[in-house]
Amino acid sequence: MSSRNIKQVIVMRKDLNMRKGKMIAQGSHASMAFLTRQATIEGNILQTHLRNPEEVQEWISLGFTKICLSVDSEEELVRIYEQAVADGLIASLITDSGYTEFGGVPTKTCCAIGPNRNEDIDRITKDLKLL
């Protein structure tokens, strides 16, 4: 299996009209969340508790393939995220605190799906457009 068979998809809301820097920061949060949300520190050692360690290891070792896609609403973002979770994929939904761009209102900005096998992610995201 090559790294071309494993990817991560970042799904970003276009309707928010975020600044480019904000989009990059939110996408970065989403991309890393699968590690940080499934990790604990025991002593001075970071321990991860991943469901698919072989896929993650391959993704990390061979290329970090990421694809950025877009949706036009919060409802569509949540639907994509919930479908990924229901299908047993790694998925992280990011809610920004709202302090810098959304008038103090916590706002769902993006989600990451994967790293997982391309075909598993594509079943959910195949109709989305590139960002």
C-alpha positions as CSV (number, residue, x, y, z in Angstrom):
1,M,0.0,0.0,0.0
2,S,1.4,3.5,-0.9
3,S,0.6,6.8,0.8
4,R,-1.6,7.5,-2.2
5,N,-4.1,5.2,-0.6
6,I,-4.3,7.1,2.6
7,K,-5.4,10.7,2.9
8,Q,-6.9,13.3,5.1
9,V,-9.6,15.7,3.9
10,I,-10.2,19.1,5.4
11,V,-13.7,20.4,4.8
12,M,-14.0,24.2,5.2
13,R,-17.1,26.4,5.3
14,K,-17.0,29.0,2.5
15,D,-20.1,30.8,3.7
16,L,-18.2,32.4,6.6
17,N,-15.8,34.3,4.3
18,M,-12.9,33.8,6.7
19,R,-9.6,35.6,6.1
20,K,-7.1,33.3,4.5
21,G,-5.0,33.2,7.6
22,K,-8.0,32.2,9.7
23,M,-8.8,29.5,7.3
24,I,-5.3,28.1,7.5
25,A,-5.3,28.2,11.3
26,Q,-8.7,26.4,11.5
27,G,-7.6,23.8,8.9
28,S,-4.4,23.2,10.9
29,H,-6.5,22.7,14.1
30,A,-8.6,20.2,12.3
31,S,-5.7,18.3,10.8
32,M,-3.9,17.9,14.1
33,A,-7.0,17.2,16.2
34,F,-7.1,13.5,15.5
35,L,-3.7,13.2,17.3
36,T,-4.3,15.7,20.1
37,R,-7.7,14.4,21.0
38,Q,-6.6,10.8,21.1
39,A,-3.4,11.4,23.1
40,T,-2.4,11.4,26.7
41,I,0.8,12.2,28.5
42,E,2.1,9.5,30.7
43,G,5.2,10.6,32.6
44,N,7.1,12.6,29.9
45,I,5.9,10.3,27.0
46,L,3.1,11.1,24.6
47,Q,0.8,8.1,24.2
48,T,-1.7,7.9,21.4
49,H,-4.8,5.7,21.3
50,L,-5.6,5.5,17.6
51,R,-8.2,3.2,16.1
52,N,-6.2,2.8,12.9
53,P,-2.5,3.0,13.8
54,E,-1.3,1.3,10.6
55,E,-3.0,3.8,8.3
56,V,-1.9,6.8,10.5
57,Q,1.7,5.5,10.5
58,E,1.7,5.1,6.7
59,W,0.2,8.6,6.3
60,I,2.8,10.2,8.6
61,S,5.7,8.2,7.1
62,L,4.9,8.6,3.4
63,G,3.5,12.0,2.7
64,F,0.7,13.6,4.7
65,T,-1.6,13.7,1.8
66,K,-4.3,16.3,2.4
67,I,-7.2,17.5,0.2
68,C,-9.1,20.8,1.0
69,L,-12.8,20.8,0.1
70,S,-15.6,23.2,0.8
71,V,-19.2,23.3,1.9
72,D,-21.6,26.2,1.9
73,S,-23.2,26.0,5.3
74,E,-22.9,24.8,8.9
75,E,-25.6,22.2,8.3
76,E,-23.7,20.7,5.4
77,L,-20.4,20.7,7.5
78,V,-22.1,18.9,10.4
79,R,-23.8,16.4,8.0
80,I,-20.4,15.5,6.5
81,Y,-18.8,15.2,9.9
82,E,-21.6,13.0,11.4
83,Q,-21.5,10.7,8.3
84,A,-17.7,10.2,8.8
85,V,-18.2,9.4,12.5
86,A,-21.1,7.0,11.6
87,D,-18.9,5.3,9.1
88,G,-16.2,4.7,11.7
89,L,-13.7,7.2,10.2
90,I,-11.4,9.5,12.2
91,A,-13.2,12.8,12.2
92,S,-12.7,16.1,14.1
93,L,-15.1,19.0,14.0
94,I,-13.6,22.4,14.9
95,T,-15.5,25.2,16.7
96,D,-13.7,28.5,16.8
97,S,-14.1,30.5,20.0
98,G,-15.2,33.5,17.9
99,Y,-12.9,36.0,19.6
100,T,-11.2,37.3,16.5
101,E,-13.7,36.9,13.7
102,F,-17.2,35.9,14.6
103,G,-18.3,38.6,17.0
104,G,-17.7,36.5,20.1
105,V,-20.0,33.7,18.9
106,P,-18.5,30.2,18.9
107,T,-18.7,29.0,15.2
108,K,-18.2,25.6,13.6
109,T,-15.6,26.4,10.9
110,C,-14.3,23.1,9.5
111,C,-13.7,19.4,10.0
112,A,-11.0,16.9,9.1
113,I,-11.7,13.4,8.0
114,G,-8.9,10.9,8.2
115,P,-6.2,9.8,7.8
116,N,-8.1,6.9,6.4
117,R,-8.3,5.0,3.1
118,N,-9.1,7.1,0.1
119,E,-12.2,5.1,-0.9
120,D,-13.6,5.3,2.7
121,I,-13.4,9.1,2.7
122,D,-14.5,9.5,-0.9
123,R,-17.8,7.8,-0.2
124,I,-18.6,10.8,2.0
125,T,-16.8,13.7,0.2
126,K,-17.0,12.7,-3.5
127,D,-19.5,15.5,-4.3
128,L,-17.7,18.3,-2.6
129,K,-15.7,20.9,-4.5
130,L,-12.1,21.8,-4.0
131,L,-11.5,24.9,-1.9
